[in-house]
Amino acid sequence: MAGKANKTNRTGDHWSGLRRHGPWLLALILVPMIFHAAMVLKNYEPLAPDTQMAQPLGQWAKQAEVELGTIPLWCPAIFAGMPSYGSFIYTPAAWHHLFDLVISPFADYRGIRYFLAMLLGGFSLYIFGIRLGFSPPAAAAGSLLFVLTPYMAGVIQAGHSTKLRALYHVPLLFLAVEEMLRKPRIRAAALLALALALLGWTRHPQIAYYALLLAALYAIAGLIWLRPPAWGRKGWLFGLGMVLLAGMLAGVMLLDPITSVREYTPYSERGTPGAFATEEDVAGGTSWDYATAWSFHPKELPSFLVPEWFGLEGATYWGEMPFTQSTHYFGLMAIALSLLALLSLRDRRLWIWAGLALVVLIIGFGRIVPVLYRPLFLILPFFNKFRVPSMIYAFLPLLVLPLVGAGLRLIQGEGIMPPRAERQEKSKGKTKGKAPKDRYRWILLTTVALGILFILWLAAGPGITDSMKASNHGGVGWFQKVGDAQRFNPSVIPALQNRRAEMFVVGVGRSLFLLTLLGAILILRRRRLLPGYWAVVLCGVLLVGDVWVVGKRFQKLEPKATFEKTVQIDSALQYLVDVDELFRFLPLDESTSNRHAAFGLQSLMGYQPAKLRAYKDVMEAGGLQTLPVLDMLQTRFFVSGTAADVPGFKLVHNGSRKVYEREIELPRVWFVQKVDALPDARAVLDGMMQPGFKPFDTALIPLDSELKSGSRAGGSATLREWSEHKLIVDAEVETAGEGLLVYSEIAYPPGWKAEIDGIEAPIHTVNHILRAVEVPQGHHEVIMTAVEKNRSRARQLSKAAMGVTLLLLLVPVFWRRGSA
């Protein structure tokens, strides 16, 4: 009978929980689906530059994988060649990449993939809010605030899918940290390990790094100031052990792809300043100026209250950053409710979250106020490999959610009590009868004032707009950026300023209206005219509606067919495709496009946010405008949208985009006559830029090269086989001594190995970016093969660690059910 009663109680609890949470969990599904209906239900997509750049590379990679029978490790399509896996060009997931496995059936439905990521973030935050003591409507409102914050809509429109996924994985990490703080146990450790691994697999190192930093700060602050009972003297050792276990499991799970990424990083432009580094640059990272270009100026803080204050994004943005494709606005309602909680409640946890938000705010100032960013840049490991300091503001909506939830909890159940009134009631013998009547006078007065301001703003808005327009057309001032004259035609600047002024007036009016409504809700709640539950619901509607209205302004979606047209072949690319030989080309009119990759063409240009450092050096030195460098990179063609007269090239296709061909034969492999040693890499680059440089006769090396300078034996070379993974050369060294076989292939030491007649030979770097192999006298077969090194073993270890983590996460659940 007892067992039957327990079963009945459990069933009743389940139904009670479903009634309590079901409607709000359904809201977490339906509201984002409605917001993104065109993407989720109609398969529309934003015409995002980054998406357009990634799509052709994905098409190339899938075709290469079919031909090779394995993941292509080298991408020859952009920047004359670079590693594909370690640089995140192509990183297909294995079964243990759980979220990738879930979204893999929707490869052609970007909206559904985004929507599933939103569900993960929303549900994780909802559980997190419930764990912090939020009511279901408050937890749902806070979750929707984060999921629909306008920054996310801007990220979608920009095509930054890995960043979006990473941000939606962060709530699970904070939930895991909270579980560990409450009670360090094996299941909490497994959840933390899984959260870390899932975040790492999103392949956005900067967001993952920031998330780990903030989660660690929260954990430290919680242990110091909250002193969780489970972390008593006896629990510390076990708790630290669980943290180490979580870190170890996550680290092993992330060996794939970290192993390949660690191999690539020292050769990436993000991993070293390169040959043109200044004294301000930090060894082993990006330059200070490069890293801090997108620093948020404190004068732009009003945009957290009125997002249009500095023009929002795109051409209308007139703030201090070079440009922006989104806004960091996360809702005036969220800020108001947070301040309400901080002023009215005495809770250490709230001040921890407020402190984290303040730290994030200061870090985002970057070089403008470098009190935090500069020390972190110089001291913290790997911090100097990132750029865009203001990106950390993506975490602000998450960090203020506990404050928002506390504000909503205050409205629902505890009343709103300013600190002064609270102290007055707690002071013995000083409480006066009129105190309760005066306690909310400031709310009433503020609400009336805001209402009057809103009405006046509506009445005066057109006149204010006209006045602002007139006052700014004569020079730099409000609504005009110093760089506008360089960015835009002078004739369009007045219209642009007009648009900025109109946006400003609308934004201020919306903010006044929201604050007036919030004040009205507080007054109605105070006078018991509005039940607490419905007060929270109304505040939640305002909270979500605020970010909904702003976020919708970023949605510019098109049918997928429109997007596919952007990668269609044109007559110039078709001409190159029809050339049945190995070559590269230089697209002068599409230098940042990857469109050619979909058709198997190899370009000297393209788009990838972390190029090989050595190749970037050549670009910065002007090598792609120098004929000897173009020749050594086998640049047989260049394509231009306008007519050009370049010595050494002839017009071979006269269409809307013109194709010019080199008038001499350019080999892919050759033997040089001599090797010249120069003082350093900078001297090598300078030598390559000289008009007299003859790359087919001379190879340039720095003095610290393992190669020796001097004359070399002559020979002939024929490239018998070429693929993304293998190059086979028939080499003949005709005279005594060793010949130096130079490849028109980009050097990347971790990714390639060479064998001469089956015996491994070292690969050297010449001319700063090319590979070379020393070949002895006689006829030889030289095979150069792309290698994975430790990636296969790393993937097996990752799978094993995932299996252990799932066991640790699920076994306690079934064990408890079996013993109940």
N, C-alpha and C positions, 0 to 999 in steps of 0.2 A: 504493500500500500504506500509505503514511504517513497519507493522508487517511482510509482505512478504519480504521486503528488509532485515530486521533483520535476518529472517530465512535463506535467501540466503547467507548473510554474514557469519552466523554461519556455514553453510554447507561448504562455501569456506575455512573458517578457519580450519575446520576439515580436509579437503583434503590437505590443505597446511601443517598442522601439521603432517599428515600421510606421506606425501612425505619427510618431513624434518627428521622425527624420525623413520619412518618405517624400512628403511634398517638397521639402527643401532640396533634397537630393535630385528630385525631378527637375526643380528649377535650375540646378547646376548643369543639367543636361540641355534643357529647352532654351534657356536664355542665350547661351553662347551659340547654339544652333540657329536661333532666329537672327542673332546679330550677324553671323557669318553664313546666312542661308544661301547666298549666291555661290559661295565656295563649297559648302558642304553638300548641298542638294543639287546644284546645277553644274558643279565642277568648273566654275569660273576661276580665273587666276589673275593676280596682279601682273602687269607688264613690268616686272621688277628687273633692274639691271643685273643684279647678282644671280637671279634665277635664270635669266637669259644666258649668262656666262657659264653656269653650271650644266645646263641641259645638254649642250653639244658634247661636253666632256663625258657626261654620262653615256651618251649614245656611242661615242668612241670606245669607252671602257667596256661596255657590254659586248660590242662586236669583237674587240680584242680578246675578251675572256672566252668567247666562243672559239676563236681561231687558235688561241694558245692552250685552251683547256684548263686554265688556271687564272687567278687574279693577275692582271697586268701590273708589274712592279715599276715600270718606266713609262712615262707619258711623253712621246715625242712631239705632240701636237702644238705645245706652247713653249715659248722662250727657248726654242731649239732643243728642248728636252729637259725633264726634271722627274724626280721620283713621284709616283702616284699615290702610294699608300701612306708613307710617312708625312707627306705634305697635305694630306686630306683631299687630294683630288678624287680618289676613288677608294672608299673604305667600306665595302660590303660587309654586313654583319653576319656572324655565325649564330647558331641557335641560342647560345648563352647570352647574347645581347637581347635581353627579354623584350624591351620595348620595340626595338627594331624588328624583332620577330612578329610582334603584334601588328605593326603597321606595314609589314612587307607585302601583304596581299593588295595594298592600296597604292602601289608604286605610281600609278597613273592618276591618282586622285589626291592632289596636294591638300585640298580642303579637308578631306577626311583625316589625313595624317595630322594636320594641325589641330583638328577638333579632338582627336584622341589624346593629343598632348595636353590640350586644355582640360579635358576631363581628369587626367592624372593630377595636374596642378590644382584644379578646383576641389576634387575629392580629398586630396591630401591636406589642403588648407582647411577644409570643413572639419575633418577629424581633429586637426591641430586646434582649431577654435573651440571645439567641444571640450577637448582636453584642458584648455585654458579656462573653461567655465562659461563660454558664450552660450546664449540661448540659440536654438536652431536657426531662427530668422537672422540673428546677428552673425552667426557663423557663415550662413549662406551669403549674406550681403557682403561680408568681408572677402569671401572667396571670389565672388563675382567681380568685386572691385579689382582684385589682382588679375583675374583672368581677362577682363575687358579693359584694363587700363590703357589709355591711348598710346602709350609707348609700344605695347604689344601690336596694336594695329599698324603703327608706323614700321615696326620690324617686319611684319608680314608684307606690307607694301614695298619695302626695300628688298625683299627676297632673302632676308637673313634667317633662313630656316633653322640652321644649327643653333643660332642664338636664341630663337624662340623656344625650341625644344629644351635647351639648357635651362632657361628661366622657368619653364613649367615643371622641370624636375626638382628645382630648388626647394619647394615646400616639403617634399618628401624627406629631404635631408634635415630640415628644421624639426619636422615631426619626429624623426629618429633621434635627434639630439635631445629633444624634450623627453622622449621615452627613456633614454639613457639617464637623464638627470633625475627622473622620478624614481626609477628603480633599475640599477645596472644589473642586467641578467643576460643570459645567452640569447634569448629571443630579441631583446633590444639591440644587442651587438650585431646579430645577423641582419636586422632591419637597417642599422647604420651602415653596415658593409654593403648591402644591396643598394641603398640610396647613393652612396659614394660611387659605386660602380656604374649605376645607371646614369648618373650625372656625368661621369667621365666619358661614357660612350656617346654622349651627345656631340662630342668632337668640337666643343667650343672651349678651349683652355682658359680664356680670360674670365668668362662667366663662372666656370667651375672653380677657378682659383679664388675669385672674389667670394663665392658662396662658401667655400671651405674656410676662408679667413673670417668671415662674419659669423659662421656657425661656431668656430673655435672661440671667438671673442664672447659670444653669448654663453657658451658652456663655461668658460672661465669665470665670467661675471656671475653666472648663476651659482656656481660652486662657492664663490667667495661671499656673495651678499645674501643669497637665499638659504645657504646651508641645508640642502635637502637631507631629510632624516636618513634616507637610504645610503647617503654618503657619509655616515658617521665614521668614527675612528676605525671600527672593524670593517666598514664597507669600502674604505678607500682602496685598499689593496686589490680587492675583487673588482671594484669599479674600473681601476686603471687597467687591470688585466683584460676586462671586457673591451675597453677602448682599443687596447693593443691588438686584441683578436680581430675586432672590426677593421682596423687599419690594415692588418696583415692580409685578411681575406680580400678586402677591396684592392689592395696593391697587387695581389696575384691575379685577381680577375681583370685588372686593368693592364696587365703585361701586354695584352693585345688590345689596343694598338700602341701603348706607350713605348714598347721596345723599338718600333719603327720610328716613332716621333722623336725619341731621344737620339736616334742615329742621325735624323735629319736636322735637328735643331742647330747644332754647331755650324752647319753649312748654309743655314737660312739667313735671310736678311734680318729676321727677328732674333737670331742667335749671336750675331757678331756685327759690330759697326762697319767692318769692311775697310777697303783701301783708302777711302775718302773720309774716314772718321776725323772729326775735329778734336781738340783738347777737351771739349765739353762732353764728348761721348764717353760712355762707360764701357769698359772692356766686357765682352760677353753679353751685351744687350743692345737695345736700340738706342739711338741718340736721344738726348733730352728734348730737343726741339721736335723731333719726329714723334716721340712718345706723348708729348703734352699739347699737341696742336689743337685737340678738341677739349680744352679746359673750359669749365663753366665759370663765367664771370659773376661775382656776387651781385653786380647791378642787375642781373637777369633774374634774381630771386622773385620779383613780383609775378613772373610767369608761372610760379606754383599756385598763385591765387587767381590769375587771369591768364590762361594759356596763350591768348593772342597778344599779350603785352609786347612781345618782341617778334610778332609775325608768325608764330607757330612753326612753319617748316617751308622748305623749298625756296622759291623766289621771294616769298613774302617775309621770310626770316631776315631780321636785320640786327641780330645780336653779334657777339664777339667771336663766336666759333666760325671756322671757314664756311661751313654750311651744316644743315641738319635735315634729316629725313623723318624726324619724329619729334615728339615733345615729352618732357619728363613730368608733365602735369599728371597728378594722380587723384585729383579731386579736391575742390575747396571744402566740400562736406567732410572729407576724411580729415583734413587739417583741423576744421572746427571741432569735430568730435574728439580728436586727439587732445586738443588744448583743453576741452571741457573735462576730460578724464584727468589730465595732469593737474588741473587747478582744483579739482574737487575730491580726488581720492588720494589716500595715503597708501601707496603700494610700491614696494621696492622694484617689483618686476616691471612695472610701467616705466620707471626711470631707467632701467637697463635697456629697454627697447628704445626709449627716447635718446639715450646716450649713443646707442649704435647708429640711429638715424643721423645724429649730429656728426658722428665720425664719418659716415658715408658722405654727408653733405660737404664736409671740409676736404675729404680726399678728392671729390669731384671738382673742386676748384683748381686742381692741378698746379700749373706754374703761376697762376694768378695769385693764389695764396698758398705757397708751397710748404706750409708748416707741417703737414702730414705727408703729402705726396713725395716731397723730396727725400725725407729720411727713408720712407718705404722703398723708393726707387733705388737708393744707394745701398740699403742694408738687407731688405727682405729678399730671400732667394727667388729668382725667376720673375719678380715683380717688374724688373726693367725690360722684360721681353714683350710687354703689352703697350698699347697706345689707347687713346680716347679715355682720359680720366673720367669724363662725365658718364661713361657707360655704367659706372657703378650705381648711378641713380636709378637704374632699373630695379634695384633692391628696395628702394624707399617704400613703394606700396606694400611690400611684404613686411617691412620693419614697423610700419605704423599700424598694421592690422590689430595687434594686441591693444594698442591705444584706442583704436576705433571700436573694437569690441567692448572695451571697458566703458567707453562713452555710451554705447548703446545699452550695456547692462545697467549703467547708472540711470539712464532715462526709464528703463523698464521697471526697475524694482527698488532702487535706493533713493531716488530723488536727486536733485541737483543742489549741492551745498557748497558755496564758495568757501575757501579756507577761513576767511574772516568770521563768517557766520558760524562755521563749525567750531572755531576756537571760542566764540562767544557762548555757545551752548554748553561747551565742555568746562568752561571756567565756573567754578563753584561760587554762587552768590552774586554772579554778575549777569545772569540771564534776565532779560527784560521782556515783558509781555509783547512788545511790539516787534521783537526781532523776527519772528516767523513772517509777519506781514511785510517787512522790509527786505526779506532775504532775496526775493526775485525781482526787486525793483530794477536792478541793472539789466536783467533780461528783457523786461517789458520796455524800458526806455530804449535799449539798443534795437529791439525789433521795430518799434515805432519809427525810430530814426532811419533804419535801413529801408523801411517801407516808403517813407517820404522821399529818401534819396532815389529809390528805384523809380517812383512816379516822376520825379523831377528829371531823372536821366532819360526816361522815355520821352518826355516832352521836349527836352533840350538836346537830345541825341543828334538830330540832323544839323542843328546849328553848331554843335561842338565839332562834328565831323567836318563841316565846311570850314570852320575856323582853323582846324588842324591842317587841312589840306592847303589852305592859303598861306599859312605861316611856314610851310616847309618846302615849297616849290622853289624858293630862292637860294637854298643852300643846305648844307648838312645840318640836320637837327633831328627832331623827333621823326620817326618813321623813315629815316634815311641812313644807310650804312656808308661808312667811308669808302668801302670797296665797290659800291654800286656803280660808280662811273666806269670801273674796269670790267665789271661783270655784265652790264647791260648797255644797250644803245641809249644814249641820252634822251631820245624821244619817248621812251617807254617809262622812264623813271617817275614822272608825275603820276601816271596811271597806277604805277606800283605803289607809290606813297598813298594815293587815294584808297587803294584796296587795304593797305595796312591800317589806315585810320578807321575805315569802316569796320574792320575786324576788331579793332581795339574797343570801339564804342559798343559793339554787340557783346563782346566778352565781359566788359565791365557791367553792362546791364544784366547779363545772365548771373554773374556772381552776386550782385545785389539781390536779385530775385531769390536765389538759393538761400542766402543767409536770412532773408526775411521769412521764407517758409520754415526754415529750421527754428527760428525764434518763435514763430507762431506755434509750432509743435511743442516746444518747451513750455510755453505759457499754458497751452491747453492741457498738457500733461500735469503741470503744477496745480492747476485748478480742478483736477480730477475729471475733466471733461473728455479726456481721451485715455482709454485703457493702456497700460504699459506695453502689452503685447503689440497692439496696433500702432502705438507710437514708434516702436522699433521697426515695424514693417514699413511705415511711411518714411522713416529716416533711411531705411535700406533702399527704398524706391528712389529717393532723392540721391543717395550715394551712388547707386548704379546708373541712374538716369544721367547724372552729371558726366561720368566718364563715357557713357554711351553716346551722348550728343557730340562730344569732342572726338571720340574715336571714329565715329562714322565719317568724319571729314577726311580721314586718311584712306578710306576705301575707294579704290579706283580699279575695278575689276573688269575683265574682258572674257569672252568665251575662250575656251582653250584653243579653238581653231585659230583665233587671232594671234595667240602666243606662238603657235606652231609656224605661222607665216614668217616670224622673225628669224627662223633658222632654215628657211628654204634656200636652196642654192640659186645663185644668179649666174649670168653668162660668164663673168670673169672667173668665178670659182669652178664653173663647169669646164672652162678651158683648161684650168690647172688639173682638174681631175682626169681629163682625157690624156694628159701627158703621162705615159706609162714608164716613168723613171723615178729614181729617188732624188729628191731635191727639197729645198726649203724656199719660202717666199717671205717677202716683207710687205705687210698690208699698211700702206701709208695712210689710208683713209679709214681703216678700222683697227687701229692699233690696240684697242682694249677689248676687242671682240674675240670670242672663242667659236664663232659660228663655223669656221672652217673645219674644226675638229670633227664635226658630225660627218664630214665627207672624207676623212682620212688624210687631210692635208697637214703639213708641218710648217709652222710659222715661227718667225723670230720674235713675235709679240704675242699678246693675249692678255688675259686677266687671271691673276692668282694673288691673294693678299700676302703670301710669304714666299717670294721667289728665292732661288739660290743666290747667295750673297755675291759670289764671284761674277755671275751673269749680271746682277744689278750693278756691280762695279763697272763692267764694260758699257752698260747703257748710260751710266752717269758720266763716263769719260767721253761719250759721244761716239762710241764704236760703231753703232748701227747707222751712222752717217759717214763712215770711213770705208772706202772701197776694199782695202786689204782685209779688214775684219769681215766684211760681208762675203768676200770670196772664201775665206777660211771656214765660214759657216755654211758654205755651199748654197748661197743665196742666188738661185738661178733666175728668180722672177721677183718683181715688185709690182704691186697693184695700187693704182691711184684713181681717185675720182675726177681728177683734172689732168690735163695734158702736162707732160714733163719732158724736159730735155736733159737727161743724165748721161754723161759720157760713159761709154762702155755698155749701154743698154739700148735695145731697139724695141719699137712698138710692134707687138705681135697680135694684140686683140684690141680693137677700137670700139668698145661698147660704152655703156653708161659708166662703167668702171673699166679703166684701161689697164692692160697687162703689158709689162715691159720685160724682155728677156736679156740675160747677160750674153754678150757676144763671144765669150770664150767658154771652153769646157771647164767645169769645176768638179774636182774629184771628192769622194767621201773619205778616202784614205790615201796616204802618200808617204814617201820617205823624204826626209829633209837632208840637206847637205851638211848643215852645221847647227850647233847649239850655242847660243850666246847667253851668258850669265850676267844679270844686271843686279844692282844693289838690293832691291826689294820689290814687292808686288806693285807698288806705285810706279816704280821705274819701268817695270814690264808693261804696264798699261800705257805709260807715256810712249814707250817704244812702238807699241802696236798702233798708236794713233799717227805715227809718222807716215807721210806719203810714200817714202822709200821702203817701208816694211814689206818683205816678200815672204808670206807665210808658207809657201810651198818650197822655199829654199832654206829658211831659217826658223828655228824654234827658240822662243825666249823663255828663260827661267830665272827665278830669283836665286841669289847666292846660297840660300839655305836649302835648295832643292837637292834631292838625292842623286839627280842626274849630274853628269860631268859635262862641262862645256868643251867645245872644240869641234873639229870636223868629224863627220860620220860617213860610214860606208854607204854608197849609193845602192838603190834597189828599185824594184817595181812591186806594186801591190794591186790586187784585184779583189773587190768585195763580192764574194761568191753568194753569200746569203745574208739577208738583213731581216730582222723582226724586232718587236719591242723587247724581246728577251735574249736574242742571240745575234752576234755578228761573226761571220766566218770569212777570213781573209786568206787568200793564197799569196804569200809573200816570198819574194826572191831577192836576197842580198847578194849582189853580184861581185863585190870586192871584199878583200880581207877586212876583218873588224866587224863591229856591230853597227847595224843600221837602226835608226829611230823611226818607227812606224807611227805616224800621227793620224788620229781619227778626227773627223769633223763631227765629234760627239762630245756632249758636255760632261766634264769630269764630275764624278760623285763617288769618292773612294769606298763608302760602305756598300754601295749598291752593285758593284761589278767586280768580276774576277776575270783574269786572262790566263790562257793556257797556250803554250807553244808546243805543238806535237804532243799534247797530253800532259805536259809539265807546267805547273803554275808559274806564272811570271808576274812581277810587280807592274802595276799601272801607275804611270807618272802623269803629272799635270804640267802642260806647257801652254804658252800663250794665255796664261791665267785661267782659261776655262776648258781647254781641250785635253783629251786623253792621249797618251802615247805609251808605246811598248818597245823596249829594246829587243831587236831580233838578230841572232847570230848569222854568220855567213851561210849561204845555201838556201834551198827551197824548204819552206815551212808552212804548216797550217796553223794560223793564229785564230783561236776562238775566244771571243769575249762574251760572257754570260751574265745576265742579271741574277743576283743572288738575294735570298731572304735573310741569310745568316740565322738569327735566333728567333725569327717570327713564328715559324711552325711550332717550335717547342713552346714558345710563349702562349700560343693559342691553345694548346693542349692543357697547359697548366691553368689557364683562365677558365676553361670548361670544368676542370676538376674542382677549382675553387668555387665556381657557381653551384655545382652540385652539393658541396658541403654547406654552403650558405643556405640553400633552399631546405636542406634537411634540418639545419639548426633553427630555421624560421618556422617550419611547418610541424615538425615532430612534437614540440611542446603542446601545440594546439590539439592534435589528435590524442596525445597522451592524456591531457586533461579531460577530454571528452570521454575517453575510454574508462577513466577512473571515476567519473561522476556517477 
